[in-house]
Amino acid sequence: MKRPVHPLFILTLGFVLATAAPSARAADALAAGQPFPALTEFALEGTLPDLAGAKVVIVDFWASWCAPCKASFPVYDQLQKDYAGKGVYVIAVNVDQNDKQMAAFLKKQPVGFTVVRDAGAKLVARVKVPTMPTSFVVDAKWIVRFAHSGFHGEETRRRYVEQIDQLLQETP
Amino acid sequence: MHRRRATIAAILAVFAVGLALTGCTTVQPWERGNLADATMRPDRDPLQASMTEHIYFSREASSGGRGVGGGGCGCN
């Protein structure tokens, strides 16, 4: 004869499943086609540029302890210079827990693009970046058109150029 | 009676596992600053790493195979 499952066992199993730590899923991250959150809503430390005439905005999430982020900065700096005056903006959002770490990093590696700090990690938690660094290429309508996970040197740079050129052609 | 005790023990075991699981947390990619710190590297002291490797080689007659790509931040 089959024994019925003890109700307390089911209750306990439910408790285990309900309280188990949720695992991070890349599928939760902001993806192409979704609107990017308004940067002004997150009390970011630093000064945001006037994005009224922006055609392409690259929002990059970085930290001083992230080696690929360091490698990506000269590329962003060059992109910002190459597309100066064309409505292309690079905004690097720092997620360091300590602002001194960010300052020390920027002292060693000064950049020409905008750097702000997400001190409360609210923006990065909303976007749910799957890895560090992660960047989003946002169009004039503030829609994410492309997302980059990680930084892979020349390959990533080439894709940025292609994507920026594509979006600039779309937005006269 | 014996069966009842076994059932209670099983339930308590599952409950204990449940409590243990609640202590787990997921470190998000943007929270890995401490994990990426140099002090978190097991091979941060070259002398100690060399000696450990020597002992391992002496015992196991093999060496290497410890390296992984990237740091503790899990970047890229």
gemmi code that builds the backbone of each chain (N, CA, C; Angstrom):
import gemmi

chains = {
    "A": [
        ("MET", (0.846, -1.208, 0.000), (0.000, 0.000, 0.000), (0.879, 1.255, 0.000)),
        ("LYS", (0.502, 2.177, -0.796), (1.290, 3.410, -0.898), (1.020, 4.314, 0.305)),
        ("ARG", (2.108, 4.796, 0.888), (1.918, 5.691, 2.040), (1.750, 7.121, 1.550)),
        ("PRO", (0.826, 7.880, 2.126), (0.667, 9.280, 1.711), (1.867, 10.106, 2.160)),
        ("VAL", (2.167, 11.118, 1.395), (3.305, 11.988, 1.748), (2.912, 12.834, 2.958)),
        ("HIS", (3.793, 12.875, 3.911), (3.514, 13.625, 5.142), (3.335, 15.117, 4.817)),
        ("PRO", (2.269, 15.748, 5.304), (2.048, 17.170, 4.985), (3.162, 18.082, 5.480)),
        ("LEU", (3.758, 17.679, 6.616), (4.851, 18.496, 7.157), (6.062, 18.464, 6.227)),
        ("PHE", (6.228, 17.316, 5.568), (7.336, 17.180, 4.622), (7.145, 18.143, 3.444)),
        ("ILE", (5.908, 18.199, 2.951), (5.609, 19.104, 1.836), (5.827, 20.551, 2.273)),
        ("LEU", (5.387, 20.856, 3.492), (5.550, 22.216, 4.027), (7.029, 22.593, 4.119)),
        ("THR", (7.817, 21.638, 4.613), (9.256, 21.892, 4.758), (9.925, 22.057, 3.399)),
        ("LEU", (9.530, 21.206, 2.467), (10.097, 21.302, 1.119), (9.761, 22.659, 0.489)),
        ("GLY", (8.537, 23.103, 0.707), (8.118, 24.423, 0.213), (8.961, 25.527, 0.824)),
        ("PHE", (9.253, 25.364, 2.126), (10.080, 26.349, 2.830), (11.482, 26.418, 2.227)),
        ("VAL", (12.024, 25.229, 1.967), (13.374, 25.156, 1.387), (13.415, 25.849, 0.029)),
        ("LEU", (12.456, 25.534, -0.803), (12.445, 26.107, -2.155), (12.206, 27.606, -2.117)),
        ("ALA", (11.356, 28.039, -1.188), (11.022, 29.467, -1.123), (12.169, 30.304, -0.587)),
        ("THR", (12.982, 29.700, 0.298), (14.025, 30.498, 0.937), (15.399, 30.322, 0.307)),
        ("ALA", (15.530, 29.380, -0.595), (16.832, 29.164, -1.239), (17.265, 30.432, -1.966)),
        ("ALA", (18.564, 30.685, -1.935), (19.080, 31.924, -2.544), (18.827, 31.923, -4.045)),
        ("PRO", (18.299, 33.001, -4.556), (18.080, 33.049, -6.000), (19.405, 33.145, -6.736)),
        ("SER", (19.494, 32.468, -7.834), (20.734, 32.530, -8.602), (20.639, 33.638, -9.650)),
        ("ALA", (21.784, 34.239, -9.922), (21.817, 35.328, -10.908), (21.617, 34.740, -12.296)),
        ("ARG", (20.782, 35.341, -13.054), (20.538, 34.836, -14.405), (20.809, 35.947, -15.416)),
        ("ALA", (21.560, 35.577, -16.434), (21.871, 36.559, -17.477), (20.603, 36.999, -18.189)),
        ("ALA", (19.574, 36.123, -18.163), (18.331, 36.445, -18.857), (17.615, 37.631, -18.215)),
        ("ASP", (17.961, 37.929, -16.944), (17.323, 39.051, -16.256), (17.879, 40.394, -16.704)),
        ("ALA", (19.040, 40.376, -17.325), (19.704, 41.628, -17.695), (18.919, 42.375, -18.768)),
        ("LEU", (19.103, 43.668, -18.754), (18.457, 44.513, -19.761), (18.953, 44.076, -21.144)),
        ("ALA", (18.037, 43.961, -22.082), (18.418, 43.447, -23.406), (18.045, 44.449, -24.492)),
        ("ALA", (18.541, 44.189, -25.680), (18.244, 45.044, -26.830), (16.738, 45.087, -27.070)),
        ("GLY", (16.260, 46.309, -27.367), (14.834, 46.491, -27.612), (14.087, 47.049, -26.409)),
        ("GLN", (14.725, 46.972, -25.232), (14.070, 47.489, -24.024), (14.517, 48.932, -23.767)),
        ("PRO", (13.653, 49.738, -23.160), (14.078, 51.103, -22.843), (15.099, 51.118, -21.710)),
        ("PHE", (16.081, 51.984, -21.847), (17.088, 52.108, -20.784), (16.524, 53.029, -19.697)),
        ("PRO", (16.755, 52.719, -18.426), (16.224, 53.595, -17.366), (16.794, 55.017, -17.480)),
        ("ALA", (15.991, 55.990, -17.106), (16.446, 57.393, -17.148), (17.548, 57.591, -16.117)),
        ("LEU", (18.692, 58.062, -16.563), (19.850, 58.191, -15.673), (19.601, 59.188, -14.543)),
        ("THR", (18.735, 60.169, -14.799), (18.488, 61.220, -13.807), (17.698, 60.716, -12.598)),
        ("GLU", (17.134, 59.528, -12.691), (16.307, 59.002, -11.590), (17.125, 58.301, -10.508)),
        ("PHE", (18.425, 58.190, -10.708), (19.199, 57.339, -9.807), (20.219, 58.082, -8.947)),
        ("ALA", (20.100, 59.389, -8.910), (20.990, 60.200, -8.065), (22.451, 59.798, -8.232)),
        ("LEU", (22.884, 59.731, -9.473), (24.269, 59.355, -9.744), (25.203, 60.478, -9.327)),
        ("GLU", (26.323, 60.129, -8.752), (27.315, 61.128, -8.355), (28.092, 61.559, -9.589)),
        ("GLY", (28.194, 62.862, -9.779), (28.869, 63.371, -10.965), (27.883, 64.123, -11.837)),
        ("THR", (28.407, 64.709, -12.868), (27.571, 65.539, -13.735), (27.293, 64.826, -15.049)),
        ("LEU", (26.020, 64.673, -15.329), (25.630, 64.052, -16.599), (25.624, 65.109, -17.697)),
        ("PRO", (25.994, 64.736, -18.906), (25.944, 65.718, -20.003), (24.489, 65.971, -20.426)),
        ("ASP", (24.283, 67.068, -21.127), (22.961, 67.356, -21.685), (22.755, 66.441, -22.891)),
        ("LEU", (21.828, 65.513, -22.753), (21.638, 64.501, -23.791), (20.485, 64.847, -24.737)),
        ("ALA", (20.111, 66.128, -24.754), (18.970, 66.547, -25.587), (19.184, 66.198, -27.063)),
        ("GLY", (20.377, 66.429, -27.571), (20.625, 66.163, -28.989), (21.376, 64.865, -29.236)),
        ("ALA", (21.361, 63.990, -28.246), (22.143, 62.762, -28.375), (21.524, 61.809, -29.390)),
        ("LYS", (22.360, 61.231, -30.212), (21.907, 60.232, -31.190), (22.300, 58.816, -30.755)),
        ("VAL", (23.447, 58.730, -30.133), (23.934, 57.439, -29.634), (24.581, 57.668, -28.261)),
        ("VAL", (24.179, 56.872, -27.300), (24.804, 56.955, -25.975), (25.285, 55.562, -25.584)),
        ("ILE", (26.560, 55.480, -25.258), (27.104, 54.212, -24.743), (27.165, 54.340, -23.227)),
        ("VAL", (26.410, 53.511, -22.545), (26.437, 53.500, -21.080), (27.218, 52.272, -20.649)),
        ("ASP", (28.344, 52.530, -20.014), (29.247, 51.438, -19.645), (29.309, 51.313, -18.124)),
        ("PHE", (29.128, 50.112, -17.623), (29.249, 49.858, -16.185), (30.633, 49.293, -15.910)),
        ("TRP", (31.369, 49.939, -15.018), (32.750, 49.551, -14.774), (33.095, 49.682, -13.293)),
        ("ALA", (34.231, 49.096, -12.932), (34.754, 49.213, -11.568), (36.272, 49.204, -11.634)),
        ("SER", (36.882, 49.797, -10.610), (38.341, 49.917, -10.622), (39.030, 48.557, -10.496)),
        ("TRP", (38.322, 47.577, -9.912), (38.932, 46.259, -9.704), (38.773, 45.335, -10.914)),
        ("CYS", (38.163, 45.849, -11.952), (37.843, 45.027, -13.123), (38.874, 45.288, -14.218)),
        ("ALA", (39.727, 44.286, -14.477), (40.816, 44.467, -15.442), (40.328, 44.776, -16.864)),
        ("PRO", (39.330, 44.083, -17.380), (38.858, 44.426, -18.736), (38.305, 45.850, -18.829)),
        ("CYS", (37.777, 46.354, -17.707), (37.272, 47.738, -17.707), (38.429, 48.700, -17.985)),
        ("LYS", (39.557, 48.394, -17.362), (40.744, 49.229, -17.552), (41.156, 49.220, -19.023)),
        ("ALA", (41.103, 48.031, -19.615), (41.486, 47.894, -21.026), (40.502, 48.627, -21.946)),
        ("SER", (39.269, 48.759, -21.499), (38.248, 49.366, -22.360), (38.324, 50.893, -22.384)),
        ("PHE", (38.891, 51.484, -21.354), (38.850, 52.948, -21.249), (39.539, 53.688, -22.396)),
        ("PRO", (40.732, 53.270, -22.824), (41.345, 53.978, -23.962), (40.483, 53.901, -25.225)),
        ("VAL", (39.769, 52.790, -25.399), (38.901, 52.630, -26.570), (37.728, 53.597, -26.486)),
        ("TYR", (37.113, 53.690, -25.321), (36.000, 54.632, -25.150), (36.483, 56.069, -25.356)),
        ("ASP", (37.669, 56.334, -24.838), (38.228, 57.681, -24.962), (38.410, 58.039, -26.440)),
        ("GLN", (38.926, 57.081, -27.202), (39.149, 57.317, -28.628), (37.819, 57.458, -29.377)),
        ("LEU", (36.844, 56.625, -29.006), (35.522, 56.715, -29.642), (34.897, 58.088, -29.388)),
        ("GLN", (35.025, 58.557, -28.146), (34.455, 59.855, -27.809), (35.125, 60.966, -28.626)),
        ("LYS", (36.426, 60.830, -28.836), (37.146, 61.826, -29.639), (36.753, 61.724, -31.110)),
        ("ASP", (36.708, 60.507, -31.621), (36.399, 60.295, -33.039), (35.008, 60.795, -33.418)),
        ("TYR", (34.075, 60.666, -32.495), (32.684, 61.041, -32.797), (32.278, 62.340, -32.098)),
        ("ALA", (33.241, 63.136, -31.711), (32.940, 64.403, -31.039), (32.097, 65.299, -31.956)),
        ("GLY", (31.049, 65.887, -31.408), (30.195, 66.794, -32.177), (29.187, 66.100, -33.071)),
        ("LYS", (29.121, 64.771, -32.995), (28.185, 64.016, -33.846), (27.015, 63.436, -33.054)),
        ("GLY", (26.867, 63.866, -31.811), (25.753, 63.378, -30.993), (26.020, 62.029, -30.353)),
        ("VAL", (27.295, 61.679, -30.231), (27.662, 60.403, -29.602), (28.278, 60.692, -28.230)),
        ("TYR", (27.755, 60.022, -27.225), (28.233, 60.249, -25.861), (28.592, 58.907, -25.222)),
        ("VAL", (29.678, 58.929, -24.484), (30.044, 57.763, -23.665), (29.860, 58.172, -22.208)),
        ("ILE", (29.070, 57.388, -21.492), (28.861, 57.643, -20.062), (29.278, 56.384, -19.309)),
        ("ALA", (30.327, 56.510, -18.523), (30.826, 55.371, -17.757), (30.274, 55.458, -16.335)),
        ("VAL", (29.563, 54.421, -15.942), (28.946, 54.387, -14.611), (29.782, 53.498, -13.708)),
        ("ASN", (30.382, 54.127, -12.696), (31.253, 53.386, -11.783), (30.428, 52.726, -10.668)),
        ("VAL", (30.793, 51.497, -10.319), (30.054, 50.780, -9.274), (30.959, 50.400, -8.096)),
        ("ASP", (32.076, 51.094, -7.963), (32.961, 50.842, -6.822), (32.238, 51.155, -5.519)),
        ("GLN", (32.536, 50.372, -4.477), (31.926, 50.645, -3.179), (32.526, 51.895, -2.546)),
        ("ASN", (33.776, 52.163, -2.889), (34.492, 53.296, -2.301), (34.859, 54.282, -3.405)),
        ("ASP", (34.466, 55.543, -3.221), (34.745, 56.533, -4.267), (36.238, 56.831, -4.413)),
        ("LYS", (37.013, 56.531, -3.350), (38.463, 56.758, -3.446), (39.107, 55.804, -4.461)),
        ("GLN", (38.544, 54.603, -4.538), (39.071, 53.638, -5.512), (38.853, 54.150, -6.930)),
        ("MET", (37.683, 54.731, -7.139), (37.385, 55.288, -8.464), (38.322, 56.462, -8.768)),
        ("ALA", (38.489, 57.333, -7.762), (39.337, 58.518, -7.957), (40.779, 58.105, -8.274)),
        ("ALA", (41.269, 57.096, -7.540), (42.645, 56.638, -7.764), (42.792, 56.054, -9.179)),
        ("PHE", (41.786, 55.340, -9.605), (41.802, 54.753, -10.944), (41.847, 55.840, -12.011)),
        ("LEU", (40.991, 56.836, -11.836), (40.899, 57.901, -12.842), (42.136, 58.807, -12.824)),
        ("LYS", (42.796, 58.845, -11.679), (44.033, 59.642, -11.598), (45.116, 58.990, -12.461)),
        ("LYS", (45.139, 57.662, -12.418), (46.120, 56.928, -13.221), (45.726, 56.918, -14.689)),
        ("GLN", (44.431, 56.908, -14.931), (43.947, 56.772, -16.302), (42.882, 57.847, -16.586)),
        ("PRO", (43.336, 59.087, -16.747), (42.356, 60.156, -16.998), (41.660, 59.974, -18.349)),
        ("VAL", (40.364, 60.311, -18.372), (39.578, 60.099, -19.599), (38.808, 61.361, -19.964)),
        ("GLY", (38.404, 61.439, -21.229), (37.706, 62.622, -21.718), (36.191, 62.460, -21.726)),
        ("PHE", (35.708, 61.253, -21.475), (34.259, 61.058, -21.484), (33.680, 61.200, -20.069)),
        ("THR", (32.359, 61.163, -19.996), (31.683, 61.379, -18.713), (31.793, 60.145, -17.821)),
        ("VAL", (32.166, 60.392, -16.568), (32.200, 59.314, -15.580), (31.312, 59.718, -14.408)),
        ("VAL", (30.364, 58.890, -14.078), (29.510, 59.116, -12.912), (29.599, 57.878, -12.025)),
        ("ARG", (29.130, 58.025, -10.797), (29.214, 56.899, -9.859), (27.836, 56.525, -9.341)),
        ("ASP", (27.562, 55.248, -9.429), (26.292, 54.703, -8.933), (26.541, 54.236, -7.496)),
        ("ALA", (26.589, 55.208, -6.582), (27.017, 54.919, -5.209), (26.106, 53.901, -4.517)),
        ("GLY", (24.820, 54.002, -4.744), (23.897, 53.075, -4.089), (23.665, 51.799, -4.871)),
        ("ALA", (24.344, 51.649, -5.977), (24.192, 50.478, -6.878), (22.737, 50.264, -7.278)),
        ("LYS", (21.992, 51.348, -7.379), (20.575, 51.207, -7.738), (20.392, 51.026, -9.247)),
        ("LEU", (21.141, 51.801, -10.002), (21.015, 51.690, -11.462), (21.514, 50.328, -11.947)),
        ("VAL", (22.668, 49.924, -11.431), (23.246, 48.652, -11.881), (22.356, 47.465, -11.460)),
        ("ALA", (21.710, 47.618, -10.311), (20.794, 46.555, -9.866), (19.537, 46.522, -10.733)),
        ("ARG", (19.129, 47.670, -11.220), (17.956, 47.716, -12.095), (18.284, 47.081, -13.451)),
        ("VAL", (19.472, 47.413, -13.933), (19.899, 46.919, -15.254), (20.325, 45.441, -15.177)),
        ("LYS", (20.790, 45.040, -13.996), (21.234, 43.651, -13.748), (22.309, 43.210, -14.753)),
        ("VAL", (23.422, 43.895, -14.686), (24.494, 43.542, -15.627), (24.959, 42.108, -15.363)),
        ("PRO", (25.134, 41.309, -16.403), (25.503, 39.908, -16.199), (26.981, 39.702, -15.900)),
        ("THR", (27.810, 40.668, -16.273), (29.241, 40.553, -16.007), (29.825, 41.955, -15.977)),
        ("MET", (31.088, 42.028, -15.595), (31.780, 43.319, -15.596), (32.929, 43.233, -16.596)),
        ("PRO", (33.053, 44.186, -17.482), (32.132, 45.308, -17.690), (30.969, 44.892, -18.588)),
        ("THR", (29.918, 45.663, -18.529), (28.810, 45.517, -19.463), (28.466, 46.913, -19.970)),
        ("SER", (28.217, 47.004, -21.253), (27.850, 48.316, -21.799), (26.626, 48.177, -22.698)),
        ("PHE", (25.898, 49.276, -22.797), (24.682, 49.309, -23.602), (24.791, 50.451, -24.606)),
        ("VAL", (24.463, 50.147, -25.836), (24.422, 51.191, -26.864), (22.955, 51.604, -27.008)),
        ("VAL", (22.693, 52.839, -26.622), (21.318, 53.344, -26.544), (21.093, 54.339, -27.672)),
        ("ASP", (19.928, 54.272, -28.291), (19.664, 55.186, -29.422), (19.004, 56.487, -28.959)),
        ("ALA", (18.636, 57.324, -29.930), (18.074, 58.644, -29.612), (16.748, 58.548, -28.860)),
        ("LYS", (16.040, 57.437, -29.034), (14.762, 57.252, -28.323), (14.957, 56.589, -26.960)),
        ("TRP", (16.197, 56.455, -26.592), (16.590, 55.886, -25.290), (16.202, 54.412, -25.177)),
        ("ILE", (16.305, 53.737, -26.304), (16.071, 52.296, -26.363), (17.423, 51.595, -26.500)),
        ("VAL", (17.597, 50.531, -25.747), (18.837, 49.753, -25.869), (18.834, 49.047, -27.214)),
        ("ARG", (19.837, 49.330, -28.025), (19.916, 48.697, -29.336), (20.916, 47.531, -29.344)),
        ("PHE", (21.978, 47.712, -28.574), (22.998, 46.654, -28.496), (23.515, 46.578, -27.064)),
        ("ALA", (23.845, 45.366, -26.655), (24.441, 45.180, -25.323), (25.750, 44.413, -25.479)),
        ("HIS", (26.750, 44.859, -24.756), (28.065, 44.202, -24.797), (28.378, 43.645, -23.414)),
        ("SER", (28.606, 42.344, -23.338), (29.042, 41.731, -22.080), (30.535, 41.502, -22.157)),
        ("GLY", (31.249, 42.129, -21.241), (32.700, 42.009, -21.253), (33.317, 42.932, -22.289)),
        ("PHE", (34.640, 42.935, -22.310), (35.364, 43.739, -23.289), (36.430, 42.858, -23.917)),
        ("HIS", (36.389, 42.764, -25.246), (37.287, 41.842, -25.940), (38.162, 42.565, -26.960)),
        ("GLY", (38.726, 43.673, -26.524), (39.712, 44.390, -27.313), (39.212, 44.890, -28.660)),
        ("GLU", (39.995, 44.611, -29.687), (39.741, 45.127, -31.025), (38.379, 44.683, -31.569)),
        ("GLU", (38.010, 43.453, -31.239), (36.724, 42.936, -31.714), (35.566, 43.798, -31.177)),
        ("THR", (35.631, 44.130, -29.899), (34.584, 44.958, -29.295), (34.609, 46.362, -29.890)),
        ("ARG", (35.814, 46.905, -30.084), (35.936, 48.251, -30.654), (35.304, 48.315, -32.046)),
        ("ARG", (35.596, 47.286, -32.836), (35.063, 47.239, -34.197), (33.533, 47.183, -34.183)),
        ("ARG", (32.989, 46.418, -33.274), (31.527, 46.316, -33.184), (30.910, 47.637, -32.746)),
        ("TYR", (31.594, 48.334, -31.835), (31.101, 49.660, -31.409), (31.015, 50.602, -32.610)),
        ("VAL", (32.086, 50.617, -33.392), (32.134, 51.523, -34.547), (31.001, 51.196, -35.514)),
        ("GLU", (30.811, 49.918, -35.803), (29.734, 49.504, -36.708), (28.370, 49.928, -36.166)),
        ("GLN", (28.166, 49.699, -34.886), (26.868, 50.010, -34.282), (26.620, 51.518, -34.199)),
        ("ILE", (27.643, 52.259, -33.869), (27.496, 53.723, -33.807), (27.173, 54.260, -35.200)),
        ("ASP", (27.924, 53.789, -36.200), (27.686, 54.247, -37.577), (26.265, 53.910, -38.028)),
        ("GLN", (25.803, 52.723, -37.671), (24.440, 52.309, -38.038), (23.401, 53.237, -37.410)),
        ("LEU", (23.577, 53.533, -36.138), (22.601, 54.384, -35.446), (22.669, 55.830, -35.935)),
        ("LEU", (23.856, 56.275, -36.292), (23.983, 57.644, -36.819), (23.285, 57.769, -38.181)),
        ("GLN", (23.353, 56.688, -38.949), (22.663, 56.703, -40.255), (21.145, 56.707, -40.073)),
        ("GLU", (20.683, 56.017, -39.029), (19.241, 55.949, -38.764), (18.695, 57.295, -38.283)),
        ("THR", (19.532, 58.038, -37.574), (19.094, 59.310, -36.998), (19.755, 60.460, -37.743)),
        ("PRO", (19.058, 61.109, -38.650), (19.675, 62.183, -39.423), (19.977, 63.422, -38.556)),
    ],
    "B": [
        ("MET", (6.334, 3.247, 15.784), (7.045, 4.263, 16.595), (8.398, 4.614, 15.950)),
        ("HIS", (9.071, 3.506, 15.535), (10.384, 3.691, 14.921), (10.264, 4.466, 13.602)),
        ("ARG", (9.211, 4.121, 12.847), (8.972, 4.794, 11.566), (8.669, 6.276, 11.776)),
        ("ARG", (7.925, 6.563, 12.801), (7.555, 7.954, 13.111), (8.819, 8.781, 13.432)),
        ("ARG", (9.705, 8.165, 14.183), (10.962, 8.859, 14.537), (11.794, 9.139, 13.277)),
        ("ALA", (11.809, 8.149, 12.415), (12.569, 8.303, 11.160), (11.984, 9.436, 10.314)),
        ("THR", (10.658, 9.509, 10.289), (10.005, 10.575, 9.516), (10.359, 11.944, 10.094)),
        ("ILE", (10.276, 12.039, 11.417), (10.596, 13.320, 12.071), (12.061, 13.688, 11.817)),
        ("ALA", (12.932, 12.692, 11.887), (14.356, 12.950, 11.643), (14.584, 13.434, 10.220)),
        ("ALA", (13.884, 12.831, 9.267), (14.025, 13.237, 7.857), (13.543, 14.667, 7.669)),
        ("ILE", (12.422, 14.988, 8.299), (11.872, 16.347, 8.179), (12.832, 17.362, 8.795)),
        ("LEU", (13.363, 17.007, 9.938), (14.310, 17.918, 10.603), (15.557, 18.125, 9.746)),
        ("ALA", (15.990, 17.053, 9.093), (17.173, 17.148, 8.227), (16.902, 18.097, 7.064)),
        ("VAL", (15.740, 17.950, 6.442), (15.387, 18.831, 5.332), (15.269, 20.272, 5.814)),
        ("PHE", (14.707, 20.430, 7.002), (14.561, 21.764, 7.581), (15.937, 22.402, 7.824)),
        ("ALA", (16.861, 21.579, 8.318), (18.214, 22.083, 8.581), (18.890, 22.504, 7.285)),
        ("VAL", (18.698, 21.707, 6.248), (19.265, 22.058, 4.933), (18.647, 23.365, 4.449)),
        ("GLY", (17.359, 23.500, 4.672), (16.658, 24.734, 4.282), (17.235, 25.947, 4.972)),
        ("LEU", (17.486, 25.791, 6.267), (18.073, 26.908, 7.024), (19.462, 27.248, 6.499)),
        ("ALA", (20.225, 26.191, 6.168), (21.575, 26.412, 5.641), (21.510, 27.145, 4.309)),
        ("LEU", (20.552, 26.781, 3.492), (20.434, 27.417, 2.174), (20.073, 28.890, 2.294)),
        ("THR", (19.336, 29.230, 3.330), (18.972, 30.643, 3.485), (20.205, 31.489, 3.777)),
        ("GLY", (21.276, 30.834, 4.225), (22.510, 31.565, 4.491), (23.304, 31.839, 3.227)),
        ("CYS", (22.901, 31.208, 2.136), (23.607, 31.433, 0.877), (23.137, 32.733, 0.225)),
        ("THR", (24.006, 33.344, -0.472), (23.613, 34.529, -1.216), (24.370, 34.566, -2.537)),
        ("THR", (23.818, 35.229, -3.483), (24.476, 35.357, -4.771), (25.231, 36.680, -4.816)),
        ("VAL", (26.521, 36.597, -5.021), (27.313, 37.826, -5.160), (27.137, 38.310, -6.595)),
        ("GLN", (26.547, 39.452, -6.721), (26.275, 39.984, -8.056), (27.579, 40.420, -8.731)),
        ("PRO", (27.591, 40.461, -10.055), (28.837, 40.825, -10.752), (29.419, 42.169, -10.297)),
        ("TRP", (28.567, 43.114, -9.938), (29.056, 44.440, -9.553), (29.470, 44.507, -8.082)),
        ("GLU", (29.339, 43.384, -7.362), (29.683, 43.361, -5.942), (30.958, 42.565, -5.677)),
        ("ARG", (31.732, 42.301, -6.721), (32.857, 41.386, -6.568), (34.192, 42.083, -6.345)),
        ("GLY", (34.123, 43.303, -5.851), (35.345, 44.062, -5.602), (36.252, 43.367, -4.612)),
        ("ASN", (35.667, 42.862, -3.530), (36.487, 42.196, -2.513), (37.058, 40.881, -3.030)),
        ("LEU", (36.268, 40.178, -3.827), (36.754, 38.907, -4.386), (37.894, 39.127, -5.366)),
        ("ALA", (37.887, 40.294, -6.004), (38.916, 40.599, -6.996), (40.182, 41.149, -6.359)),
        ("ASP", (40.138, 41.368, -5.041), (41.297, 41.945, -4.365), (42.488, 40.984, -4.420)),
        ("ALA", (43.669, 41.575, -4.467), (44.901, 40.760, -4.583), (45.051, 39.810, -3.399)),
        ("THR", (44.544, 40.214, -2.237), (44.690, 39.365, -1.044), (43.855, 38.087, -1.137)),
        ("MET", (42.950, 38.043, -2.079), (42.115, 36.848, -2.245), (42.794, 35.795, -3.118)),
        ("ARG", (43.938, 36.136, -3.671), (44.619, 35.185, -4.549), (45.390, 34.165, -3.710)),
        ("PRO", (45.216, 32.888, -3.964), (45.959, 31.891, -3.187), (47.448, 31.899, -3.505)),
        ("ASP", (47.832, 32.422, -4.662), (49.244, 32.411, -5.051), (49.862, 33.808, -4.968)),
        ("ARG", (49.354, 34.614, -4.059), (49.850, 36.002, -4.004), (51.284, 36.080, -3.481)),
        ("ASP", (51.692, 35.062, -2.673), (53.068, 35.020, -2.179), (53.847, 34.019, -3.028)),
        ("PRO", (54.753, 34.494, -3.881), (55.465, 33.590, -4.798), (56.253, 32.495, -4.083)),
        ("LEU", (56.863, 32.850, -2.940), (57.674, 31.862, -2.207), (56.785, 30.747, -1.662)),
        ("GLN", (55.683, 31.172, -1.041), (54.763, 30.177, -0.479), (54.173, 29.291, -1.589)),
        ("ALA", (53.848, 29.931, -2.690), (53.267, 29.175, -3.808), (54.269, 28.156, -4.338)),
        ("SER", (55.534, 28.588, -4.412), (56.595, 27.699, -4.897), (56.772, 26.507, -3.961)),
        ("MET", (56.772, 26.780, -2.662), (56.959, 25.700, -1.682), (55.759, 24.752, -1.694)),
        ("THR", (54.582, 25.305, -1.788), (53.375, 24.467, -1.833), (53.399, 23.567, -3.058)),
        ("GLU", (53.832, 24.155, -4.149), (53.898, 23.379, -5.394), (54.951, 22.269, -5.285)),
        ("HIS", (56.060, 22.583, -4.609), (57.123, 21.591, -4.418), (56.616, 20.417, -3.582)),
        ("ILE", (55.885, 20.736, -2.516), (55.329, 19.678, -1.647), (54.325, 18.838, -2.442)),
        ("TYR", (53.522, 19.512, -3.207), (52.506, 18.807, -4.006), (53.186, 17.863, -5.003)),
        ("PHE", (54.240, 18.388, -5.634), (54.965, 17.587, -6.625), (55.606, 16.358, -5.962)),
        ("SER", (56.174, 16.581, -4.748), (56.839, 15.487, -4.040), (55.851, 14.393, -3.665)),
        ("ARG", (54.644, 14.803, -3.314), (53.650, 13.818, -2.866), (52.933, 13.142, -4.028)),
        ("GLU", (52.621, 13.931, -5.017), (51.748, 13.428, -6.077), (52.484, 13.073, -7.366)),
        ("ALA", (53.756, 13.442, -7.440), (54.541, 13.211, -8.660), (53.907, 13.881, -9.872)),
        ("SER", (53.273, 14.989, -9.608), (52.701, 15.780, -10.713), (52.666, 17.238, -10.270)),
        ("SER", (52.550, 18.110, -11.241), (52.515, 19.533, -10.882), (51.668, 20.291, -11.892)),
        ("GLY", (51.376, 21.518, -11.531), (50.610, 22.392, -12.436), (49.124, 22.082, -12.418)),
        ("GLY", (48.470, 22.621, -13.390), (47.032, 22.375, -13.509), (46.197, 23.154, -12.524)),
        ("ARG", (46.771, 24.187, -11.925), (46.021, 24.966, -10.937), (45.460, 26.256, -11.518)),
        ("GLY", (46.027, 26.670, -12.615), (45.675, 27.988, -13.130), (44.310, 28.037, -13.781)),
        ("VAL", (43.640, 29.156, -13.598), (42.391, 29.421, -14.316), (42.485, 30.839, -14.874)),
        ("GLY", (41.760, 31.073, -15.918), (41.797, 32.400, -16.522), (41.034, 33.417, -15.697)),
        ("GLY", (41.522, 34.643, -15.678), (40.788, 35.723, -15.013), (41.045, 35.765, -13.522)),
        ("GLY", (40.499, 36.786, -12.881), (40.664, 36.961, -11.445), (39.390, 36.606, -10.704)),
        ("GLY", (39.363, 36.989, -9.448), (38.209, 36.666, -8.618), (36.959, 37.429, -8.973)),
        ("CYS", (37.117, 38.458, -9.802), (35.932, 39.258, -10.141), (35.064, 38.565, -11.171)),
        ("GLY", (35.585, 37.534, -11.820), (34.786, 36.849, -12.835), (34.465, 37.742, -14.008)),
        ("CYS", (35.335, 38.703, -14.267), (35.073, 39.661, -15.350), (35.181, 38.988, -16.712)),
        ("ASN", (34.535, 39.602, -17.652), (34.544, 39.127, -19.050), (33.913, 37.736, -19.149)),
    ],
}
model = gemmi.Model(1)
for chain_id, residues in chains.items():
    chain = gemmi.Chain(chain_id)
    for i, (resn, *xyz) in enumerate(residues, 1):
        res = gemmi.Residue()
        res.name, res.seqid = resn, gemmi.SeqId(i, " ")
        for name, pos in zip(("N", "CA", "C"), xyz):
            atom = gemmi.Atom()
            atom.name, atom.element = name, gemmi.Element(name[0])
            atom.pos, atom.b_iso = gemmi.Position(*pos), 0.0
            res.add_atom(atom)
        chain.add_residue(res)
    model.add_chain(chain)
structure = gemmi.Structure()
structure.add_model(model)
structure.setup_entities()
